[in-house]
Amino acid sequence: MSSRGNHEFMGEIPAPAPRRKQVPGLEITAEDQDSSASSLAGTRVLYIVPQPFFDDRGSPIAVLQVVRAMSELGIQVDMMAFPSGRDVDVKNLRVFRAGESLRIKSIPIGFSMKKVLLDFASFFALRARLRKEEYSCIHALEDGIYVGLAARGKRKIPIIYDMHSCIPEQLLTHSVLGTRPFQWILEKFERYALRHATVVSCSVGLKDYIKEKIPDTPVAEWTFSNPDNDEVARQLDEPAAALRAELGIPPDARVILYAGNFKEYQGVDILVDSMSTVQQAHPDVQLVLLGSSIGDNVDEITRRGKGAIIVCPRQPHDLVPVYLHMAQVLVSPRVSGDNLPLKLFEYLAAGKPIVATDNKHHRLVLQEDRAVFCDSTAEGLAAAMSQLLDDPAKMQLLGTAARAYSDQKLGWRNFVGSVSEIYTTALQQSAKEI
């Protein structure tokens, strides 16, 4: 089958509704949250986001959740982002875009000279904003910490380093920045950032790495929230059926779905290679790859799939639950990387069985009771997916356990509480330092 473009759906696709459910073992009560909101109300934050915002991909989606939580806490947010991206309507948020005069339209994921130019533009824009406004705190995402520290200068403003990944490790495969001299420089820069950050907020799994580097740095791990799963699921049946028809998938066919970009570390190649074996045992199975971008070799992928693979371009984030609901199995074939794949939070919320390559990043939120693990090879993926498809009872058990974990651990109230705790810690830490 050929790749598909954008789709129109019959019926209305519901927006995720935030949960308001207390999670056992977490002491975040309604009174605590009201107190946090009142204590942080009016706090002015300069949020450095060295990416397109808003864009339907991992980090910007996570940033939007943080911004919505900050808004709920009464925090006033001024965001400095790159020039591309679309506006979002969030109370207490103003977005400023650095480098618009450079006329850079497309910004690829990862390191690029375009990004370097925009980082320089961000530095000067941040300096101007800091001269014009007074801020209680700076929140810097990823490599924005370096721009933020430089722009802050000697001002005694607390700075939160929002660390989604280990930058030296992310650049290991780069032809120049992956060489030993540049890796040494990058590690020195990272240590400097960790040492001078007031608080480090990081993806699940990075806390031990940070503590090993700089033991005294206050660290908090993000666990992002999910919608009210039961309510969303009830509303997705009709749109998912319409999507299946639009993609030309027969009603009785079973769907394995991958959502994410097609970068090498995601393991899409081995997933594509695994499908010939899966189809021999299960001819009714279709693989849907959701998230292709300009530059991905879609024609080659569909050719290798021999009719069993459908490639869909990246979709608006509020449509992703429809794709997940359509699937019988969700797969994460990641082969490298140092951070937790954010897609796993949405996979768990979907209440579907998950197949994942066996690595430490997947095991941060997945266990054998809610996922099937396999070797990071085409053969390993094929065996795991085929065995799962042969066992409908196990598929049901895994999907139920995944949704239960999401309901218990990934509620909105707890996420807002974690954002509140990070900001309270940063402001108190600053007060002690001054």
C-alpha positions in Angstrom: 0.0 0.0 0.0 1.1 3.5 -0.6 1.8 6.2 2.0 -1.2 8.3 3.1 -1.6 12.0 3.5 -3.7 14.0 5.9 -7.1 12.5 6.8 -10.5 13.7 7.6 -12.6 11.8 10.1 -16.3 11.2 10.6 -17.4 12.3 14.0 -15.8 14.6 16.5 -12.5 13.7 18.0 -12.5 14.5 21.8 -9.9 16.6 23.4 -8.2 14.8 26.3 -9.9 15.7 29.6 -7.5 16.1 32.6 -8.0 13.7 35.4 -8.7 14.8 38.9 -8.0 11.6 40.7 -6.0 11.1 43.9 -3.2 8.6 43.5 -2.6 6.3 46.5 0.8 7.0 48.2 1.2 10.5 46.9 0.4 13.2 49.4 -1.1 15.7 47.0 -4.5 16.7 48.3 -6.9 19.3 46.9 -5.9 21.6 49.8 -2.2 21.2 49.0 -2.8 22.1 45.3 -4.8 25.1 46.2 -2.0 26.2 48.6 0.6 25.7 45.9 -1.4 27.6 43.4 -1.9 30.5 45.8 1.8 30.6 46.8 3.0 30.6 43.1 0.3 32.9 41.7 1.9 35.9 40.1 5.3 34.2 39.8 6.9 35.4 36.5 8.9 32.8 34.6 11.0 33.2 31.5 10.8 29.8 29.7 13.5 29.1 27.1 12.4 26.6 24.5 15.0 26.2 21.8 12.6 24.4 19.4 9.6 25.2 17.2 6.6 25.7 19.5 4.0 24.5 19.2 4.8 21.5 17.0 3.3 18.0 17.1 6.4 16.1 18.3 7.8 14.9 21.6 9.4 17.8 23.4 7.0 20.5 22.3 4.1 18.3 23.4 5.8 17.9 26.8 6.4 21.6 27.0 2.7 22.3 26.4 1.8 20.1 29.4 4.2 22.0 31.6 2.9 25.3 30.4 -0.7 24.2 31.1 0.2 23.1 34.6 2.0 26.4 35.2 -1.0 28.3 34.1 -3.2 26.3 36.5 -0.8 27.3 39.3 -1.2 31.0 38.4 2.4 31.3 37.0 2.9 34.0 34.4 5.0 32.5 31.5 7.0 34.4 28.9 8.3 31.8 26.4 11.3 32.4 24.1 10.9 29.9 21.3 12.1 29.5 17.7 10.3 31.3 14.9 8.5 28.3 13.4 5.6 26.7 15.2 2.0 27.6 15.7 0.2 29.6 18.5 -1.6 27.9 21.3 -4.3 29.4 23.6 -3.1 29.0 27.2 -4.0 31.5 29.9 -1.0 33.4 31.3 1.3 32.5 28.4 3.0 34.9 26.0 5.2 33.5 23.3 8.2 35.5 21.8 10.0 34.2 18.8 13.8 34.7 18.4 15.4 35.0 15.0 12.4 35.8 12.9 14.6 38.0 10.7 16.7 34.9 9.8 13.7 33.5 7.8 14.4 30.0 8.9 11.3 28.0 8.3 12.2 24.3 8.8 14.2 23.2 11.9 15.2 19.5 11.9 15.3 17.4 15.1 18.8 17.3 16.6 21.9 19.4 16.0 22.1 21.7 12.9 23.6 25.0 11.9 20.2 26.5 11.7 19.7 25.7 15.4 23.1 27.3 16.2 22.1 30.5 14.5 18.8 30.6 16.3 20.5 29.9 19.6 22.6 33.1 19.1 19.5 35.0 18.1 17.8 33.7 21.3 20.7 34.9 23.5 20.3 38.5 22.3 16.5 38.3 22.5 16.8 37.0 26.1 19.2 39.7 27.1 16.8 42.3 25.9 13.8 40.7 27.7 15.8 40.4 31.0 16.6 44.1 30.7 13.0 45.0 30.1 11.2 42.7 32.6 11.8 41.3 36.0 11.4 37.5 36.4 11.2 35.3 39.4 12.8 32.3 37.6 14.2 31.1 34.3 13.2 27.7 33.0 15.5 26.4 30.3 14.8 23.4 28.1 17.6 21.1 27.0 20.5 23.1 25.4 18.6 26.3 26.2 20.4 26.1 29.6 23.6 27.4 28.0 21.9 30.3 26.4 20.0 31.0 29.6 23.1 30.9 31.8 24.9 33.2 29.4 22.0 35.7 29.1 21.3 35.7 32.9 24.9 36.8 33.6 25.3 37.9 37.2 21.6 38.3 37.9 20.6 36.3 41.0 17.6 34.6 39.3 17.1 30.9 39.9 17.3 28.8 36.8 15.7 25.4 36.2 17.5 23.1 33.8 14.8 21.0 32.1 16.9 18.0 30.9 15.2 15.7 28.5 18.4 13.9 27.4 22.1 13.6 27.8 23.4 15.9 25.1 26.9 14.4 24.7 25.3 10.9 24.2 22.7 12.3 21.8 25.6 13.6 19.6 27.8 10.4 19.8 26.8 9.5 16.2 27.6 12.9 14.8 30.6 12.9 12.5 32.3 15.8 14.2 30.7 16.3 17.6 30.9 12.5 18.3 34.7 12.5 18.2 36.6 12.3 21.5 37.8 15.9 21.7 34.3 17.3 21.1 32.7 14.8 23.5 35.2 15.9 26.2 34.1 19.6 25.6 30.4 18.7 25.6 30.8 16.8 28.9 32.5 19.8 30.4 29.7 22.0 29.3 27.1 19.6 30.7 28.8 19.5 34.1 28.9 23.3 34.1 25.2 23.5 33.4 24.4 20.9 36.1 26.5 22.7 38.6 25.0 26.1 38.0 21.4 25.1 37.7 19.3 25.8 40.8 17.1 22.7 40.1 17.3 20.0 37.4 14.1 18.6 36.2 14.7 15.5 34.0 13.2 12.7 32.1 12.6 9.5 34.1 15.9 7.5 34.1 18.3 10.5 34.1 18.3 11.2 37.9 21.0 8.7 38.7 23.2 9.9 35.9 22.9 13.5 37.1 23.5 12.6 40.8 26.7 10.7 39.7 27.9 13.9 37.9 26.9 16.5 40.5 25.7 14.8 43.7 24.5 18.0 45.4 22.2 19.2 42.6 18.5 19.1 43.5 16.8 16.8 40.9 13.2 16.1 40.1 12.0 13.5 37.5 9.1 14.3 35.1 6.3 11.8 34.7 3.8 13.3 32.2 0.1 13.0 32.6 -2.5 11.2 30.6 -6.2 12.0 29.9 -9.3 10.3 31.5 -8.8 7.0 29.7 -12.3 5.5 30.0 -14.0 8.6 28.8 -11.7 9.1 25.9 -11.9 5.5 24.8 -15.7 5.6 24.7 -15.5 8.5 22.3 -12.8 7.1 20.0 -14.7 4.0 18.5 -16.3 5.9 15.7 -13.3 8.1 14.7 -11.0 5.0 14.8 -13.4 3.0 12.5 -13.5 6.0 10.1 -9.7 6.2 10.1 -9.3 2.5 9.4 -11.6 2.8 6.4 -9.7 5.9 5.2 -6.4 4.0 5.3 -8.0 1.1 3.4 -7.5 -1.4 6.3 -10.1 -4.2 6.3 -12.4 -4.3 9.3 -11.1 -7.7 10.3 -7.4 -7.0 9.9 -5.2 -6.6 13.0 -3.1 -3.5 13.3 0.4 -3.1 14.8 1.2 0.6 15.2 4.4 2.6 15.8 4.2 6.3 16.6 7.2 8.6 16.5 9.9 10.0 14.3 11.9 7.8 11.9 15.4 8.6 13.2 17.9 5.7 13.3 17.8 5.4 17.1 14.0 4.7 17.0 14.6 1.3 15.4 12.1 1.7 12.6 14.3 -0.2 10.1 14.3 -3.4 12.2 10.6 -3.0 12.7 10.1 -2.8 8.9 12.4 -5.8 8.4 10.4 -7.9 11.0 7.1 -7.6 9.1 7.9 -10.2 6.4 8.2 -12.9 9.2 5.1 -11.7 11.0 3.0 -11.7 7.8 4.0 -15.3 7.1 2.3 -16.4 10.3 -0.4 -13.7 10.3 -1.3 -12.6 6.8 -4.1 -10.4 8.2 -1.7 -8.1 10.0 -1.0 -4.5 8.9 1.8 -2.3 10.3 1.0 1.4 10.5 4.0 3.7 10.9 2.8 7.1 12.2 5.1 10.1 12.2 7.0 10.4 8.9 8.5 13.8 8.0 10.0 15.4 4.9 13.2 13.6 4.1 12.1 10.2 5.3 12.4 7.5 2.6 8.7 6.6 2.6 8.7 5.0 -0.8 11.5 2.7 0.2 9.7 1.7 3.4 6.5 0.8 1.6 8.4 -1.1 -1.1 10.0 -3.2 1.6 6.7 -3.7 3.3 5.2 -5.5 0.2 1.7 -4.2 0.9 1.8 -4.9 4.7 3.0 -1.4 5.8 1.1 1.9 5.7 3.2 5.1 6.4 1.3 8.1 7.7 2.8 11.6 8.1 3.1 13.3 11.5 -0.4 14.3 12.7 -1.7 16.9 15.1 -1.3 15.6 18.7 -5.0 15.5 19.4 -5.4 12.9 16.6 -2.8 10.5 17.9 -5.3 8.8 20.4 -7.4 7.8 17.4 -4.5 6.0 15.8 -3.6 4.2 19.0 -7.2 3.2 19.6 -7.4 1.7 16.1 -4.4 -0.6 16.8 -4.4 -4.1 18.4 -0.7 -3.9 19.3 1.6 -0.9 20.0 5.3 -1.2 19.4 8.4 0.7 20.5 11.5 -0.7 18.7 14.0 1.9 20.0 17.6 0.6 19.7 19.5 3.5 21.4 19.1 6.8 23.3 19.4 7.9 26.9 15.9 9.0 27.8 12.5 7.6 28.3 10.4 7.6 25.0 7.5 9.9 25.8 5.3 7.9 23.5 5.1 5.2 26.2 2.9 7.4 28.4 0.3 7.6 25.6 0.8 3.9 24.8 -0.1 3.0 28.4 -3.1 5.3 28.4 -4.4 3.6 25.2 -4.9 0.3 27.1 -3.3 -1.8 24.4 -0.6 -4.5 24.6 2.9 -3.1 24.1 5.9 -4.8 22.5 9.2 -3.1 23.3 12.9 -3.8 22.8 14.5 -4.8 26.1 16.5 -1.8 27.3 16.8 0.2 30.5 14.8 3.1 29.1 11.7 1.1 28.3 11.9 -0.7 31.7 11.6 2.7 33.5 7.8 2.5 33.1 7.2 -0.9 31.5 7.3 -4.3 33.2 6.4 -7.8 32.1 2.9 -7.4 33.4 2.2 -4.6 30.9 4.5 -5.3 28.0 6.4 -8.0 26.0 10.1 -7.4 25.8 12.3 -8.6 23.0 15.8 -8.4 21.5 16.7 -5.3 19.5 16.6 -7.2 16.2 14.1 -7.8 13.4 14.0 -11.5 14.5 13.4 -10.6 18.1 10.6 -8.2 17.2 8.9 -10.6 14.8 8.9 -13.4 17.4 7.5 -11.2 20.2 4.8 -9.7 18.0 3.8 -13.1 16.5 3.6 -14.8 19.9 1.5 -12.0 21.3 -0.9 -12.1 18.3 -1.3 -15.9 18.9 -2.4 -15.2 22.5 -5.6 -13.0 22.7 -6.0 -13.6 26.4 -2.5 -12.3 27.1 -3.2 -9.3 24.9 -6.2 -8.5 27.0 -4.3 -8.8 30.3 -1.4 -6.6 29.1 -3.8 -3.9 27.8 -5.8 -3.9 31.0 -2.6 -3.7 33.1 -1.2 -0.8 31.0 -4.4 1.3 31.4 -4.5 0.5 35.2 -0.9 1.7 35.5 -1.7 4.9 33.6 -4.8 5.6 35.7 -2.9 5.1 39.0 0.4 6.8 38.3 -0.1 9.4 35.5 -2.9 11.6 36.7 -3.1 15.3 36.0 -3.3 16.4 39.6 0.0 14.7 40.4 1.7 16.3 37.4 0.6 19.7 38.5 1.8 18.9 42.0 5.2 18.0 40.6 5.5 21.2 38.7 4.5 23.1 41.8 7.2 21.3 43.8 9.9 22.0 41.3 9.1 25.8 41.3 8.8 26.0 45.0 12.2 24.2 45.4 13.8 26.5 42.9 12.5 29.7 44.6 13.4 28.5 48.1 16.9 27.4 46.9 17.5 30.8 45.4 16.5 32.5 48.6 19.0 30.4 50.5 21.8 31.2 48.0 21.1 34.9 48.1 
